[in-house]
Amino acid sequence: MKILVRDKSVKILKRTPKKSIEELREHSLVILNKPKGPYSRKATRFLLDLGIKKAGHAGTLDPITTGVLPIFLNRGNKISSILSLSKKIYRANMHLHKEVPKADIKKAVKKFTGKIEQMVPRKAAVKRQLRTREIYESKVEKVEGRNVTLYVECEAGTYIRKLIHDIGEDLGVGANMDDLERIKSGPFFLKSAQSTKTITNALTSNDEKKLRKVILPLERAVEEMQKVWVDDGVIKPFSHGSPVYYNGILQLTDGIKKKEKVAVFNTKNELIGLGIARGDSKELLTETEGVAIRNDINLLKIK
């Protein structure tokens, strides 16, 4: 992202200083490679058994689904919603009820790219209604008889099981989902996800290297978000719920839209919270009076 500088007189660190293990435990997340079997909530419970006070997962995976499950620890749990609402990538196995030519399968899958409408499944925990979701990319990776491997990049809240059902209906043969793996959530890919055993071993050891491998700073979670950096004089008022005024902004990323959620950083390049932009990047860069960023979530405890 391009950085727009509003105040060149204040130096901002390019890299966030290395945090102590104590700081990481209080403001961090782990990326679990969820196994098949438990729901997300149950898959998260082992962290509480290990003495973590709070552990909240971002995005729900049902028992059949494996893969990337970000889990925010302690005060980090306050921003878990940012990944719940982030773009997702899945690899799914679609089982067709009858064999279909590969060309026809590809043609049908292509139809379900872009804006689609989905009826919320009966078993879902939300109100059953028709919802619009966006499929950014969908493609056939492999066809073996009636088993089809699909790659789907989609908006948060997309029901892959329902997508597969609808593709089967379009083909006129019916289809069901056999397996589903989440391979990306927000900025986190499957290769960065750790097993329950690896996370447990790290948290119960005194090996700092192992701990730093599995406990990630919260700054990693907002890598794909728009950002603003604020003057140090803003930090204490912000921690008490005050907004950020235009003159408190030092620099920002280009492309911020009005009412967009942004990550707020201090001059040490540390995440201090989230805010809602009252204007776009141009306004945030040039305006001098009034509220620029409404306080949404603050992560600091300052008396």
N, C-alpha and C positions, 0 to 999 in steps of 0.2 A: 504493500500500500504506500502511496505517495504521502510524505509528511509535509504539512503546511506549517511554517513557523510564524507565530504571532509576536513573540518577544525573544529576540536574539541575545539579550543581555544575560539570560539565565541558562546555565549549562544543565542539560539533562543527560544522565548516564545512558549509554547505549545498551548496556547489559544490566539486568537486575542482579544486585549483590547476592552472593551465596547465603542462603538462609540456614540457621541452626536447625538441628533435628527437632528441637522443641517447637520452633516456629512452623516448621513443615507439618508437624502433627496437628497443629491448631488450624492452619490454613492450607489445605491441600486436597488432593484427590488421588485415587488409584484407578487403574484401568483393568478391570477384571475380564478375562476370557471366560465368559459364562458357559458352564457345561450344560448339556441337555438334562432335563429333569425338573429342577425347581423353577418357580416363578422368580422374577427379579428380587422381590422383597426377601424371599427365603435365601436366595443366593448371596444377599448382602449381610445377612444376620451373623455370619462368622466373625465379622469385624467388631460387632458389639460384644461378642463372646471373648474377644481378645483385649477388651478394655477401652475401645474407642467409644467416646460418649455419644457421638451422633454420626450416622452414616446414611446418606441419602443417594439413591441411584437416579441417574438421569435417563429417562425413557424406560418404558416397561417392555420386557421380553417374556413371552409366555414359555411354558415348559419345553416345547419342541425346539425353541430358538436358542442358538449358541452365538458366541462372538462378543463383540465390544460392548461392555457395560461400564461406563464411567460411574464411579462412586465417590461422592464428596464427603470429606471428613470434617467433623466438628464445625467451626464457624464457616468453613468452606461450603457447607451444606446450604447456606443462604443463597448461593448463586447456581444451584443445580438446574434451575429452570432454563438457563441459557443453552444447555446442551440438549435438554428435553425438546426444545423447539428448533434445534439445528438440523441441517440437511443430513440424511442418512444414505448409506449404500449397503445393499444386501445381495447375497448370492442365494438363490432359491432353487429347489428341485421341484419342478412341476410334473406331476404324473398324469398323462392323458389317458382317458378311458378307452380310446381307440387310437391306432396309429394314424398319423397325419403326415403328409409330405413336409420336409423341412422348409421348403419355400413358403408353404402356407402358414406354418408356425411363425416364421420370421415376419410375414406380412401382418398377421394378427397382433403380434407383440408390438410392432411398430405403431399400430393404431392407438395403443395405450401409452403414448408419449405426449407430453404437454399437459394441459389442464384436463383432468378427468373428474367425474362425479362418482362418489362411493356412498353406499348406504352403510351406516355404522352397523357392524354385526350384532346379533342378538346378545351374544355373550360379553360384549364390550362393557366397560365400567362407566361409559358416558351415555348421554341421551341418544336414542336411536333416531337418526335423521340423516338426510342427504347432505353430504359435504363435498366441497370442491378441494381437490388436492392436485399438486403438480408432480408429474414424473419427468425429471430432467433428462434421463437417459434410460432406455431399456433395450436389452439386446439378448439374443440367443447365443450362449457360449458353447453348448454341446447338445447333441440329440443322439440318444441311444434307445432305439425303439420308441416306447411310449414315455421314456424319461427324458425330460428337458431341463438343462441347467440354464437359469436366467440370471442376468446381472441387472440390478435395478438401482438407480440413483434417484432419490425421491425426497419430497417435502416431509417434514415431521408429521406424524399422525396418519400416514398412509398405511392401509391394511393390505399387506402383501398376500395374505391368504385370500382375501376378497378379490384382489387383482388377478390372481391365478384362476379363481373361479370364473371371473368375467371373461378372461381370455379363452378358457375352455368353452364357455357358452358361445362366444363369437366364432369359435372353430366348429361348433355344432356337435362336439363329442363329449364335452364335460371334462373337468380337470380338478385335481386336488393337490394341495401342497404336502410333500413328504418331509422335506427338511428346509430349514431357513437359517442362514448365518449372517449376522450383521458384521460387515467388514470395515465399516467406518461410521463414526458418530462425531460430528463437529470436526475438530482437527485431528482426531485420534484414529489411527488405522489398526487393523488386527495385529500387525507385527509388534505393536507397542503394548498389547494386552498381556496380562500375566495370569497364571493359573491360581486357583485358591491356595494350593500348596506353596507356591513361590511367595505369594503375599504373606501368608501365615508365617513361613520361615523367616522372612525379612523382619516382620513386626515383632517376632519373639526373640530375635537375636540382638546382639550388641554390635553387629557388623554395620558400620555406617555406609559402606559401599553398597551393601545389599538394600539397606533402607532407602538410599537415594535413588536406587534403580526403580523402586516400586512406588514411592511416595513422591508425587509430582507437585510443584508449586502451582498455585491457582492461575498464575500468569499464563501457563500453558493452555488453560481451558478457554481463554479469550483470544487466542491467536487469530481467529478468523473474524473477530468483531471489529467494528470501527472504534477508534480510541481518541481520547483527549488527555493531555498532560497539564497538570495544574500547578500553580505556585504553592510553595510550602505553607504559606499563610492561609490557604484554603482548607488544609487538611483537618484541623481541629473543628471548625464550624461544620464541615462536611460530615465528620464523624458523629455530630449531634443532630444531623438531619437537615442542615442548611443546604441551599442550592449552590451551584457554581455560577458566579457572575462573569460577564464577558471579560472584564479586566483580569480575572483570575486564571484565564487560559493562556498557556505558554505555547503550545503547539497541538496539532490535531491531524488526523488522517483525512485525506481528500475523499469525497464521496459520501459524507454523512448526510442523511436525509432528515428532514424535520420529523420529530416524534420518534426517531429511531433510538433504540437502546444502545448506549455506548459504554465502553470500559473506561474508567477514570484512573489515571496513574499519577504518582507524585514524581518529583525530580530524580528520585533514585530508580525510576522505572519500575516501581512496585505498584501492584494493583491495590487501590484503596476502596473500590466499590463500583457500582453501576449507576448510570444516570440516563435520563431521557432528554435528548437534544430538543431545544426550543426553536432551533433553526437549522438550516443546512450548513455545509462546510463554509460557504461564502460568507454567510451571516456570522458564524462563529469566529471567522478570521478577521472580520472588519468592524463589527458593531462594538460600541464602547460602553453602553449603558443598559442595565437590566439583567434579568436572569437568562443565562445561556444554557445551563444544564440543570434539569430538575433532579433532585436527589431521589434515587429509587432504592438502592441497597448500599449500605456502608458496612465495611468489613473490619473497621478499626474500633478499638476500645480506648478512648482517650477521655480522661476526667477533666 
